[in-house]
Amino acid sequence: MVIPMKMLEENINRKVSLLLKDNRILEGTLSGYDEHMNMVLDEAEESSQDSKRRLGTVVIRGSNIVRISPE
């Protein structure tokens, strides 16, 4: 079993992929997080169906995250 906070700690400053509740996928470098699993991604890109767009630095509310995958 993977403990989410430990996984986040191990992947700080590494690429991660986040699946959000609305089925969008965000990929970027995990630069920070807090106890509520709110996250900061640098160089983030959003993927939804056929499109990709660059977002830069984003803050994602933890309650919107369905899955976290290290890349």
N, C-alpha and C positions, 0 to 999 in steps of 0.2 A: 504494500500500500504506500502511495506517495503522499507525503504531508505537504499541502500546498505552500505554506510559508517557507519550509525548508527548500522546496523546489525553486521558489522565487529567489531566495538568498543565493542558491547555487548558480542561478542564471542571470544575475545582475550584470549589466554591460555585455550581454550576449543577445543574439537574435531569438525572438520568440514569435509565435503565431497565436492570436487570440480569436476564438469564435465567439461572436456576440449574439445576444438573444434575437436580433433581427436578421440573423444568418449572414451578416457581413463578416469578413475576415480581415483582421488588422495584423500586419507583420511589421516588426521593427525591433530596435534595440531597447531592451528593458533597462531604463536608467533609474527607476525608483518605484517604490510601492509603500503602502502603509498597512496598519493592522486590519483595515476594512477591505484589503485587497484592491484598493484603488491603485492604478498603475500609471506610470509615465513612460511613454515610448518615444524614442528619438528616431528620426528618419523613417517615420511610419508610412506605410502604404495600405490603402483600403482596397479590398477585392470584393466585388459583388457581381455574380454571374459573369458577364463578358468584359467588364470594365475594371481598370486599375487606376487609382489616382494617388498622387503623392500628397501627404498631409503635413509632413514635417514633424514637429514635436506635439504630442497629444496627451491629454489626461483622460483616462477611461475609468468610469465609476465601476467599482468591483461588482456591484449587483447586476451589471449588464453583461458580465463575462460568463460564458457557459463552459469553455474549455481553454486551457493554456497548454501549448505544445512548444517545448524547446526545439530549435532547429539545428 
